[in-house]
């Protein structure tokens, strides 16, 4: 009976904490919109800094348009393609570099060059070689790939030395050591890198689209609105990008929580009552 009461008390405490978090989240959104409105009034013109109501109205008008869905679909496809290419390659290279000093020394110049190269230079060079359609995907790959490799190397470096010693004492195969020691250690790092990579991928893809202007893209629509001095529409396309990026981030978190294998690792582990 006592344990049942404690369980009910813990559940009620968790529910109160969750409700409080939602309240603070809504308060944060309200403060942001208030600052936005104050900044718009200080600007004095929608041509310079439109207010939230003006932008929301323009955003609602964009949704039924065919160009909105097409541009959104193309940009989303570029983000997904960039993630699909860069994440497996980054994890693979990270494993090779993390488990062998020779591999780490071999890939170190590549990582150093990528880290030191300005993103705008990458976009311009890729545009000259690959053209407008492939440049956003390549740029996303080049930015996400080292992040996934670095997080994988960090995960391999965080393996408990006592567990490594234990596996070295007992006659365990290399495959069993990788499966039961290295993979469980790597999973949280890979999942964290994947979340960071998704948000970065959206930023890089849209930035490349603004610069090289492929035929259908969110970034292209932003550039067109800017060229035509349609500032509310520019803000509306930006708002659409932010919303879609946040939804994709939330969808990724939901999928990882639903997959039984990944749901056992933080931050996706389900809270016990």
Residue pairs with C-beta under 8 A, 6 or more apart in sequence:
7 273
10 273
11 273
14 271
14 273
33 52
36 51
36 52
37 51
37 52
37 53
39 49
40 46
40 49
40 50
40 51
40 52
40 54
41 51
42 49
43 49
46 54
46 231
46 232
47 229
47 231
48 231
49 231
50 58
50 231
50 232
50 235
54 232
55 232
55 235
55 236
55 239
56 239
57 232
58 232
58 233
58 235
58 236
59 236
59 239
59 240
61 236
62 68
62 233
62 236
62 237
62 240
67 216
67 221
68 240
70 216
71 216
71 217
71 218
71 220
71 221
72 218
72 240
72 244
73 216
74 214
74 216
74 217
75 136
75 205
75 206
75 209
75 217
75 218
75 219
75 241
75 244
76 244
76 248
78 136
78 137
78 140
78 205
78 209
78 217
79 140
79 198
79 201
79 202
79 205
79 248
81 137
82 136
82 137
82 140
82 141
82 144
82 201
82 204
82 205
83 140
83 144
83 194
83 197
83 198
83 201
85 137
85 141
86 140
86 141
86 144
86 145
86 148
86 197
86 201
87 144
87 148
87 194
87 197
89 141
89 145
89 148
90 144
90 145
90 146
90 147
90 148
90 149
90 152
90 193
91 148
91 149
91 152
91 190
93 107
93 145
93 149
93 152
94 148
94 149
94 150
94 151
94 152
94 153
94 155
94 156
95 152
95 156
95 186
96 103
96 107
97 103
97 104
97 106
97 107
97 149
97 153
98 104
98 152
98 153
98 155
98 156
98 157
99 156
104 153
107 149
111 146
111 149
111 150
114 142
114 143
114 145
114 146
115 146
119 139
119 143
119 204
119 207
120 211
122 139
122 142
122 143
123 135
123 139
123 207
123 208
123 211
123 212
124 211
126 134
126 135
126 138
126 139
126 142
126 208
127 135
127 211
127 212
130 138
132 212
132 213
132 214
132 215
133 214
133 215
135 208
135 212
135 214
136 204
136 205
136 208
136 209
136 212
136 214
136 217
136 219
137 205
139 204
139 205
139 207
139 208
140 201
140 204
140 205
140 208
143 200
143 201
143 204
144 197
144 200
144 201
144 204
147 193
147 196
147 197
147 200
148 190
148 193
148 194
148 197
150 193
151 189
151 190
151 192
151 193
151 196
152 186
152 189
152 190
152 193
154 189
155 185
155 186
155 188
155 189
155 190
156 182
156 185
156 186
158 185
158 189
159 181
159 182
159 185
160 185
163 181
164 181
167 177
167 181
187 262
187 265
188 265
188 266
191 256
191 262
191 265
191 268
192 267
194 252
195 249
195 252
195 253
198 245
198 248
198 249
198 252
199 245
199 249
202 241
202 244
202 245
202 248
205 219
206 217
206 218
206 219
206 222
206 241
207 219
208 219
209 217
209 218
209 219
209 220
209 222
210 219
210 220
210 222
210 223
211 219
213 219
213 220
213 223
214 220
218 237
218 240
218 241
221 237
222 234
222 237
222 238
225 231
225 233
225 234
225 236
225 237
226 234
253 268
256 262
256 263
256 268
257 263
257 268
257 270
262 268
263 269
263 270
